[in-house]
Amino acid sequence: MPLAAPAPQGAPVINLQDVCKVYDSGDNAVHALRGVTLEVGAGEAMAIIGPSGSGKSTLMHIVGCLDVPSSGEYYLAGTPVSRMSAKELARIRNQKIGFIFQAYNLLPRASILRNVELPMMYAGVPWAERQDRAREALRKVGLAERARHLPSQLSGGQRQRVAIARALVNRPSILLADEPTGNLDTQTGREILELFDDLGAHGHTVILVTHDMNVAAHAKRVIRLVDGLVANGAHPEPAAAGGPAA
């Protein structure tokens, strides 16, 4: 059973047009994004890099429908989402976007299988299908035998694999990973990035949000943000082997 149904390779999935995001107003206004125009094709592996305060987290939140632009337009697979209600945004997030966070965000007292099932519970997927899809997702990330374990019984790398499995079960068109190797040692981080490479090779649209040049080097396209603006699309050189970039 396939874990996802990605859009046709190369078809536009994300289209942002002159997107701005302003927090507060007047003298307290913070311009997090200052007119970002960006298109991402289906099956594309892209990294968004930039220093703290550059706007990359804000951009991720808008792309992931966790927030909406102050101005400009955002189209997800051709659907305008900029002015959707909170309920509509929640539905889009559940159906079309898989999130992977640095802190894993697993329920500590729930089994690994239960953690992976959660997005499908919110989506109303029947129990038997939830079980099948959750087990298949765990198999895909190499953790089928750990289904009954608790998160505390796994290593950091294994927990991140669970988070990836959870992100896949609703068959999203986009995977958003925010500093996915930030809490991992160098070798485990490489293994997680190889898993992202494999997902990209099988047609998933993968967006990595990071400050780490080694992580960004796994993407075929890199967007650099500076002060809320796209500075360039050049691919950075990876940092020296043996540790993450500063």
Secondary structure, 3 states (H helix, E strand, C coil): CCCCCCCCCCCEEEEEEEEEEEECCHHHCEEEEEEEEEEEECCCEEEEECCCCCCHHHHHHHHCCCCCCCEEEEEECCEECCCCCHHHHHHHHHHHEEEEECCCCCCCCCCHHHHHHHHHHHCCCCHHHHHHHHHHHHHHCCCHHHCCCCHHHCCHHHHHHHHHHHHHCCCCCEEEEECCCCCCCHHHHHHHHHHHHHHHHCCCEEEEEECCHHHHCCCCEEEEEECCEEEECCCCCCCCCCCCCC
